[in-house]
């Protein structure tokens, strides 16, 4: 969701900077190394080292002695990086959002591995060929500044008002997962590509401009630099702990019901992973009951396992946020096939 790449880090109880990756794909030395490299979309690691990744990676290292080397960026960026490295694979596990996890599969970047606990994940949240499984469920959304806009906007149409000029921003479709989600939701709510692009063309008058990182927009909303931006429920809920003016909302079309769709963090084992066995162990760990029980309490997200029913304060608050919101299921196969044309149509409509 979000595309800037951060330096690689090794977990030794917390994330610290490390030198670069030295493992060569498939070498025996790499295979024997007590390490696993994760390429992931941002949102699950806390800025203060208090996110779900921080906790479960530290627990994983303590239990197994395997250090997690972590590379973070936007969903599209992580897939593109893995693709560039295909002849000398560096990543063991790839975690990204739809439709980029499907894109990774169609480009041959993932190998089949069904983690323990995947049988408890809904069929809609995992690949039918066993190449990826959701590890944290999530939903697309928007944020608003609660101080300047105590009542969230209700509709897409409200965002065309002049008061939002240069105080509205959404991340770049085709680059950021949440930015791509803007297109997906608009096409659903407006009944097709052409109507959605006509709307987004009008909205461009108020849009600040492109942003490769969705996670960077919420602080701007909290400060009042922006009134409205896109995001996702898990990331923004976690951010709201330190950003008190942040409110989550879901646009409706006209007087209709607000809508959203699932945007899970989906994980797969990378084809040719230099530490494949360690990657399998990490995927098993991410879907373990202990790790899944911490998804809401620590990460502000929704467990991927249907048999894990959290009752912590975060879980209660998240249920309240989702109350009354219609959840639709996108045609991910169509989006995977036509994503380039949809992004091109957006560029043409907005002049981006």
N, C-alpha and C positions, 0 to 999 in steps of 0.2 A: 504494500500500500504505500508508495513511499520508496524512494529509490537511492538515496545517497548511501554509499557503502562505508562502513566504519572499519577501523583497524581490527585485525584479528585479535582475539583475546583468549587467554587460557584461564580456566576456572581453577582456582586453588582456594576454594571457600568463597571467593568473590571474583568478579571479572577484573583482570589486570591486563595491561598491554603486553603483548609478546612479539617476538621477532617475526617473520613470515612463516608460511608453511614450507616445510622441507620435504614432506613425504612425496614420493614418486608413486604414481598409480600402480597398485598391484605388486610392488616390490615386497620381498619377504621382510625386509627391515621395517617398512611401513606397516605391514600386516601385524608385526609383533609389537609395535609401539602401543603403549597404554594411553591411547588418545582417540578421540572421535571428533570430526569436524562437522559443524552444523552451519549451513547457509539458511538464513531465516528472514522472512518479512519481520519488520519491527512491530512492537506493540506488546510483546510478552516479557520483555526485560525491563525492569524498573530503572528510572533515571537515578534513583538513590540506592540501587542494588537490592530493591525490595520487591521485584516482580516475580512472576511464576517461574520463569526460566532461572532466575537467580537461585530460588529455593530448590527446585527440582534438580538442576544441574549440580548444585553443591551436594545434595543428598545422594545423587547418582555417583559422584566422584567418591564420596565417603564409603559408599557400599561396595563399589567395584574397583576403586583405584584408577579408574579411567578418567583422564582429564578431557574436558570439553573445550575445544577450540571453536570460537563463535564469530561468525561474520554476519553482519546485519545490513539490510538495505530494503529497497522496495521489492514487491513481489516480482514485477517484470525484470528488474535488475538482477535479482538472484538467479532467475531462470537463464537470462542471457549470459551471466557470468559462468554458470555451470556449462552452458552450451559452448562457450569459447574454450573452456578447459577440457572438452570431451576427449581430446587425444592424450591428455595428461591430467586425469581427474584428481581434484583436490578435496571435494566435499564427500562426506559419507552419508549425511542426512540432509534432505531439502525440505524446508517448511515454508509453504507459501499459500496464498489465497486463491480461490477460484476467480477467473478461469485459468490462472497461470499454472495451477497444479495439473489441470488437464492438458495444458500446453506442454508442460514438462514431460508428461506421459506420451503425448503424440510425437514428441521429438526424440523419443528413445532415451531420455535422461534417467528414467527410473527402472529398477528391477523389481520383480515380484517378491514381496515379503509381507506376510500377514502377521502383525504383532499379536502377542497374547493379549486377550481382552478385546480384540477387534470384533469378535462375535457379539459383543455387547453394544456396538456402535450401529446406528441406523444405516440401512442400506443406501439411503440418499447421501450419507456422509462418508462414503468410502468407495473406492474404485471397484468395479465388478471384476476386473482382472487382477486385483490384489496388489496393485502398484502403489497405492497411497491410502491412508486412513486419517480422518480428522482426529486431532488430539485435543483441541479446544474449540468448542462451538462459539459462534459469534454472529452478530447481525449488523447490517449496514445502517448507518444513521447520520444525523447532522447534529451540530452543536450550536448553541446560541449564548450570548452574554446575558446572564440572568439579571445583572444590575441595570443595564440599559434597556433590555427587553425582558421584563419580568414574566410576561406571557410569551411563550414560544410562538413563532409564526405557525399558521395552520396549513398553508397550502404553498405549492410551487408558485402560484400566481402572485402571492404576496411579495415574493422575492424580487419581482419586477419593479416594485415601488422605488422611487428616486432616493429614499432615505438609506437604501442599501448600496448606493453608488460608491465604489471603491472601499466598501466595508463588507464585502462578501468575497469568498474565495473557495475554490475547490481544487483538489490535486489533479494532476494531469492524467486523463484517460490513456490507457495503453502503456503507461509507465508505472503508475501507482495503482495498487489493487483497489483502494477505496475510490480513486478517481475513475477507474473503469466501472466501478459500481454505480457511479452517478449516471453513466450512460444506460446501464442495465435497468435501473429503477425508472429512469425517465421514459425509456422505450416501453416498459410495462405500463406505467401510469398514464402515458399519453396515447397508448394503443398502437405503437409502431415507431419505426425508425424516423420516418419523415416528419411526423408530428413532434417527436422528441427533439429533433435537430432544429426545427422551426422555433421551439421554445428556447433551447439553449442559445440560439442565435440572438434572441431578444435579451436573455439573461446576461450575455457577454458585456452589455453596456454597464452593468454593475460589478462585473468580475474584476478583481485586482489583477489577475493574470496567472500564469502557470506556476505550479508548485510540485516539485518532484517528491516531496515528503508530506504525507498527510499528518504525521505526528507533530510537525512543527506548526500546524495551524491552530491547534487548541490553545497554546499559550497566547497567541495573538488575540484570540477570541476572549480569553480570560482578562487580558489587559484592556480590552475595549478597542484595540486597533481594528479588529473585525467585529461585526455583529453576528455573522453566521459563517460557518464553514462545514465541510463534510468531514466524516470520520467513521468510526464504528463503535458499537456499544462497549465492547470489552476495553479497548484502548482508552476511550474517552471516560468511561467509568473509573478506570484505574487512575487516569490523570486528574480527575475531579477531586481526589483526595488532597492534592496540593494546589489545585486550581479552583478555588471556591465559587467563582462566577460562571462556571461551565455548566450548561444544562443540555441534556440530550433530547432530541425530538425527531419526528419522522414526517416529512411532507406528504400531504394528500393532494389529489387532483381536485380542484374546486372544493365542493362541499362534501367530498367523499371521505371514506375512512383513511387514516394514515396507513401506509404500507411499508414493508421492508422485506428482506430476504436473508437467508442464512449465508454467512460469509465466514466459514470456519477456517481455522489454521489447520491445514492438511499436511501430513508428513509422509515422506517416502524415502526408501533406501536408494541411493544414487547408483546407477549402473557403473560398474568398474570401481566402486568405492575402495579406497586404499585400506580402510579399516572396517571392512564389511561386517565382521562379527561384532565389533564394538558398536557399530551402527544398529545392528539388530537388537543388541542388549539395551541401547538407549531407547529405541522405539517401544520395546516391551515395557520399559520403566515409565515412559510418558503416559502409557495407557494403564498402568497399574492403579489399583483402587486408591492407594495412598496419594499418588500424584494427582489423580482425578478429583479427589476430595478437596484438594487445595486450589483447584481452578478458580472457584468463586471467592473463597476466603482470602487468598493471596493475590490472585491475578485479576479478579473482577470479571471473570468470564463464565461460560457455561460448560459444564462437563460434556465431553464427547460420549462418554459411556452412559447409556440410558438407565443402567442399574444404580448409578450413583446419584442420589437425591439430596443435595446439600440443603441445610436449614440455617446456615449462618446468616448474619446480618446483611452481608453483601448479596447473598442469594435472594433474600426477601426483597431488597431494594431493586435488584435487577428484574424480578418478576413484576414489580410495580411499574417499572419503566416500560415493559413489554405489554402491559395490560391494554386491551382494546386495539392493538396494532395487528393488522392483517398481514400474515406471512405468506408470500407466494414463492413458488419454486421456479427459478429460471430454467430455460432449456439450455443447459450447459454445453450439450453437443453442438447446437446451433451457434452458440457464442464462440466456442473453440474454432469452429470452421470459419466464421465470418468476422472474427474480432478485428482483423486488419481493416476490412471494409467499413466497419462501424466507427473505428477510430479515424479513418480517413474522412468519413462523412462529418464527424465532429470537427475535425480540423478545417474542413471546407466551410462549415456553417459558422464557425467562430473566428476564422482567420488566424488560427493558432499555428 
